[in-house]
Amino acid sequence: MADPNPYESPRSPKPSVPPKLIKRGIGLGFILLLTPIATLITFFASCSAAVLIGMDSVGLGVGLSDAAAGAIAYGPPALVLAGMLGWAAWAWHQLRRRA
C-alpha cells in the first residue's frame, strides 16, 4: 500500500447512501404513513357535512339527493387519497432519480 501524500488532506470514506437520500426516504415513509389517516379524517368530516347539509330543515321537505350526498361524502376523501398518493409517487420518483 502506498504511503499517504503529506501534501494532500486525508480523505474520509464516503457513506454508501448520502444523508439527503435517507431524509427523502423517511419523508416518503411519513407521506405513506399519513395517507390513510388523512383520508379517514377527511371521510368523517365530509360525511358529517353531508349529514348536516342533508338534514330536513324545519320539516320543509327540502334535502339532498342521494347523488349529492354521496358526492359530498365520498368526493373529498377520494381527492385527498389521490393527492397524497400522487405526492408519494412524485417523492418516490425524485428519490429514485437522485439515487
C-alpha positions as CSV (number, residue, x, y, z in Angstrom):
1,M,0.0,0.0,0.0
2,A,1.3,3.4,-0.9
3,D,2.2,6.0,1.7
4,P,-0.3,8.9,2.0
5,N,0.8,12.1,0.4
6,P,1.7,14.6,3.1
7,Y,0.6,17.5,0.9
8,E,-3.0,16.3,0.5
9,S,-5.6,16.4,3.2
10,P,-6.7,12.9,4.3
11,R,-9.9,11.7,2.7
12,S,-12.6,10.2,4.8
13,P,-14.6,7.4,3.3
14,K,-17.9,8.5,1.8
15,P,-21.1,6.9,3.2
16,S,-22.7,4.4,0.9
17,V,-26.0,6.3,1.0
18,P,-26.0,10.1,1.1
19,P,-27.8,11.6,4.1
20,K,-30.1,13.6,1.8
21,L,-31.5,10.3,0.3
22,I,-32.1,9.0,3.8
23,K,-34.1,12.1,4.7
24,R,-36.1,11.8,1.5
25,G,-36.8,8.2,2.2
26,I,-38.0,9.0,5.7
27,G,-40.2,11.7,4.2
28,L,-41.7,9.3,1.7
29,G,-42.4,6.9,4.6
30,F,-44.2,9.6,6.5
31,I,-46.3,10.5,3.5
32,L,-47.4,6.9,3.1
33,L,-48.0,6.5,6.8
34,L,-50.2,9.6,7.0
35,T,-52.2,9.0,3.8
36,P,-54.8,6.6,5.4
37,I,-55.1,8.8,8.4
38,A,-55.7,11.9,6.3
39,T,-58.2,10.1,4.2
40,L,-60.1,8.8,7.2
41,I,-60.2,12.3,8.8
42,T,-61.5,13.7,5.5
43,F,-64.1,11.0,5.2
44,F,-65.5,11.6,8.7
45,A,-65.6,15.3,8.2
46,S,-67.2,15.2,4.8
47,C,-69.7,12.5,5.9
48,S,-70.7,14.7,8.8
49,A,-71.1,17.6,6.4
50,A,-73.3,15.6,4.1
51,V,-75.5,14.6,7.1
52,L,-75.7,18.1,8.4
53,I,-76.4,19.6,5.0
54,G,-78.8,16.9,4.1
55,M,-81.0,17.3,7.2
56,D,-84.5,18.3,6.6
57,S,-84.7,21.9,8.0
58,V,-87.9,22.7,9.9
59,G,-89.8,20.0,8.1
60,L,-89.9,21.7,4.7
61,G,-89.1,18.5,2.9
62,V,-86.0,20.0,1.3
63,G,-83.0,17.8,1.5
64,L,-80.1,16.4,-0.6
65,S,-80.5,13.8,-3.3
66,D,-78.6,10.6,-2.8
67,A,-76.1,11.5,-5.6
68,A,-75.4,14.9,-4.0
69,A,-74.9,13.4,-0.5
70,G,-72.6,10.7,-2.0
71,A,-70.6,13.4,-3.8
72,I,-70.2,15.4,-0.6
73,A,-69.4,12.3,1.5
74,Y,-67.0,10.5,-0.9
75,G,-65.6,13.2,-3.2
76,P,-63.3,15.0,-0.8
77,P,-61.8,11.7,0.6
78,A,-61.2,10.5,-2.9
79,L,-59.4,13.7,-3.8
80,V,-57.3,13.6,-0.6
81,L,-56.3,10.0,-1.3
82,A,-55.4,10.7,-4.9
83,G,-53.5,13.8,-3.9
84,M,-51.5,12.1,-1.2
85,L,-50.7,9.1,-3.4
86,G,-49.7,11.4,-6.2
87,W,-47.4,13.2,-3.8
88,A,-45.9,9.9,-2.7
89,A,-45.4,8.9,-6.3
90,W,-43.7,12.2,-7.1
91,A,-41.5,11.8,-4.0
92,W,-40.6,8.2,-5.0
93,H,-39.7,9.4,-8.5
94,Q,-37.5,12.1,-7.0
95,L,-35.8,9.6,-4.7
96,R,-35.1,7.2,-7.5
97,R,-33.8,9.9,-9.8
98,R,-31.3,11.2,-7.2
99,A,-30.0,7.8,-6.3
